[in-house]
């Protein structure tokens, strides 16, 4: 089965063609250069840029695959969650393609794409597993029973991990997107130099909270400036990153133990963070848990993961009605 996947949930326009689980093409148009000057994603600019990019990106994905639209068996598109204006561009485009071509269409939850992105790799996990999805918009824990059954175990109560990275980067006057900037600075810093708080929340809770950590970084910076000291940016970045990594790894491993599951899968843009990967590898090894994480190219938003998730959803539930609409909050779990 040839699947065309389309992704426009935030600020990346992406499309891919899969032959069942084999990637034939994977094209992405980033908007980082546009939004950097504003220090974050501007929704109106994002949706307008998607309008300009969607046709060229989809056309290039088809061209690179060696197939035309007439050869496609299924169109899969992100239905939510995300920025409504951005989602509508890709969703409406996919609907139009389906309507004029007669190709069946399926809408995919963006979280399902990230959870299943590891199946784009040669080494694949077995079900059930615990999935941690960490990005600018979410920090969520799921129990994945199969390719279409996901139970939500915990989610962020305020700032997501990626959002906290961006906000702290802005405090430190680092360019957007903040995650890679902080990770790079942290390499030269001492992660034990500043004791930033870890929000464990209620006993046994699998939810996350990073707004207090962000505020703690802000307070530290203000105190240093008031006392006339120059900010040790590398140490701040390393200490902040370590606080985030501690909470993410500890809660995820605890979730696996609580659910009696011996496999953990990491996904989402923040999962490309090297410190997070190394800590998960170490923590899982210590607890006899198998650990899987996709290559960095499949951690960020991409059309291939949407095509794959759509393939499994279609095999289980069939095509969607063209009367369906986008949604801003995840429908998983």
N, C-alpha and C positions, 0 to 999 in steps of 0.2 A: 504494500500500500504506500503510495506517495502522499505525504502530508505537507501542506504549506502552513507554516506557523507564523503568526503576526503578533508583535508585542509593542504596545505604546502606552504602558501604564503610567510612566512618569516623564523622564526627559531623554530617553533613548528610543529611537525608531529602529526596530529590529525585525528581520524576517529570515526564515530558514526553510529548507526543503529536506525532509527526511524520507528515506526508504525504510519504512517501519522504524527500526531503531538506529539506522545508519545515517549519519549526517552527509548530505550531498552538497549543501551550501549553508553558510551562516553569515549573514550580513548585518552590520550595525552602524548606525549613524548617531554619533554622540553629540550632545548639546552642551558639554562642559564649558567650551569656550564662550558660549553665549551667556550662560548663567554665572560664570566666575566673577564677572564685574559687579554682580549684585550680592555675592556671598551666599547664594542659595538659589533653588529653582523658583522661577517666576511662572506660575501656572499658565497665564495668558500667553506668554512667549513660548512656553513649551508646546501648547496645543497648536499655535500658529506654525511653529517649525515642523511639527508632525505633519501638518497639512502639506507643507512643501516637500517633505522627505518621503512620505509613505509610498507614493507611486514609484519613484526611482529605486527605493530600497527593495520593494517587492519584486520589481522587474529584474534587478541585479541578482537577487536570490534565485529566481527562476533561471536566468541566463547561466549562472555559475553551476547550477545543478545539471544543466544539459537537457532540461525538460521545459515544456511550455505549460501554460495554464490548462490547456485541454488534456494534459496527461495527469493532472492532479486528481487524486481520489477523495481527499478530505482537506477542508480548510479549518484550521484551529486558530483561535484568537483570544487574547486576554480580555476577559469580561469584567474583572475587578480583582482585588481592590486597587485603588490608585487615584490619580487626579481625574475627575470626571471629564473635563475637557479633552485631556490627552487620550483617555480610554475611548471616548466617542469617535475620535478620528480613526483609530484602528478598527474598532468594532463596526462602524458604519461602512468603512472600506471593505471589510471582510463580508459583511452582509450583502453589499452590492455585487461583489464577485460571485457569491453563492447564488444570488437571485438571477443574474444574467447567464451564468454558466451551468446552473443546475447541480453544482458540486455541493455535497452535504457540508454543513457548518456545525462546529461545536465551540461553545464558549468555555474558557478555562479559568479557574481561579489561579491568580498569580502565585499564591503560596504553594499550590500543588505543583506548579512548574519548578519552583525552587526545591521542593522536597524530592522531586523525581529527577532533578538535573544530574545527580550522580550516576543515573543509569545511562547517561551519554558516554560514560567512561567504560573502558574494557573490564575493569574490576568492579563488580556489582554486589551490593548487599543482598541479604535474604530478609524476607519479612518474618515476623514483625520487627520494627526498629523504632528508636526514638529519633525524631528529626528536630534539630534546632535551626530555625530560619532567622538570620540576623541581617538586617539591612537598615537603610535610612528611615524606612517607614514602619518596621516591625522588629520585635524580638519575641518570637513565639516558639513554644514547645508542642510537638505533636507526637502521638502514637500512630504510626503508619501500619495498618493491618494488611493492606494490599495496595494495588496501584490506584485505587479510587476511594479507599476508606481511611479517613484521617480523623483522629479524635484530639481536640484541643486540650492540652494539659495545663498550659500557662501562657501568659502574654504580658507585654509591658503595660504598666499602669499609667505611664506618662511618656517620657522621652524614650524612643527606641535607641539601641546601642549606636547605630549609624548616625542618628540625629544628634546624640550626645557628642560624638566625634566631631561632627560639623560645627556644633555650637562652641565647643572648646577651642577648635581651630580658629574660629572667628574671634574669640576672646584673645587669642595669642597672635592675631593678625596674620594668620597663615591662609594661603589661598584655598578656594573651594575647588573640588570636594576635599573635605578635611581629613577623612580617614587615611588616605595614602600619605598625606603631609605629616600627620601625627605619628604614624607608623615609622616613617623615614627618620624623623627627629628622635624618636624613642631609641633608635639603634645606638645613638651616642649618649644616651642618658642613663641615669641610675634609677631603676624602678623602685628601689627601697628608700629613696631620699625623702619622699614626702608621703605621709600616712593619710592618704585619702580614704574616706569611708566606703564600706561595702554594704549595700542595702540588701539584707537577707529577708526582710519582711517577716511575716508571721511564721511560726514554726511549721515546717512541712510545706510551706507555700512554694509553688513553682512559677509564680509571677515574677516580673522584673520591674525595677525602678531605677532610672539613671538620672532623674532630674536633681536629686539631692547631691549626687556626685558632681554634676555640672556646676551647681551652686557652690560647692566646696572649692572647686578649682577657681571660680570667680572670686570668692572671698580670699583665697590664698594670694591671688594676683594683686588684689586691692591692698592687702596688708603689706606685701612686699614693696609696692609702689609708695605707700604712705610712709614707710620707714626708709625710703630712699635707696632701696636695694634693686639692682638690675635683675630682671626675671631670668631664671635658669630654665629656658624654654625646653631644652632637651630632657632635663630631669622631670619637669612638669608633665611632658608628653609621656615619658616612660612610666611615671607613677600613675597617671590617669589611665593609661592603657592597661596597666597591670590590674587596676581595680575592676575594670570592665571584664577583663579576661577571667579573673578569679570567680566572679559571680556567674558568668556564662558557663564555665566548665563545671563548677561545683554543682550548680542546679541541674545541669543536663545529666551528669553522671548519677546524681541522686534520683532523677526521674527514671533512668534506666533501671536502677536497683529497686525502686519502688514498684515499677511495672514488671519486674522480673524479666527484663529484656537485655540481651547481651550484645546489641549492635546499636551504634550511634551514627547518625548521618548529619553532616553540617551543610548548610546552604545559605544563599543570600550574599549580597555584596560584601559584607563585613567578614564573611568566611574566607576571603582571600588574604586576610591579615595573617602574616607569618607567625607572629607571637601566639595568636589564638590557635592556629593549627598545631604548633609545637606543644603547647600546653595540653591540648586535647589528646595528641598522640601519647604524651607521657602519662596523663591521667587515665586514659583508657587501658594502656599497657599495664599500669599498676593494679587495675581492677578487672583484668582479664575480659575486657570489652573490645569488640571489633570496631574499628573507626574508619569511616569513609567520608571523603570530601572531594568535590569535583575540582577540575583544573580551574585556575582563576578566570579564564575566558567564559566558563559556564557558571561562575558564581554571580557575576553581574547579570542584569536583565538581558535576555537573549531570546531569539525566536526559536532556537532548537529545543529548549526546554518546554516551550508552549506547544510546539508541534508534538513532542513526545507525550506530554500530559494529555493533549487532545486525542491522540491515538488510543490511549488506554480508556479514556472516558467514552469515546465513541464505541469502542469494542464492548463496553459494559452497558451503556445507556442509549446508544444510537445518536442520531443528529438532534440538534436543538431547533426550536421554533424561531422563525425570523421575527416574531413579535417580542422576544425577550430583549432586555435592556441591560446596560452596564450597572455596576454597583460600586460604592466607595469603600465598603468594609468587607473583609473576607467572609465568605460563606462556609469555610471549612470548620468542621467540628461543632 
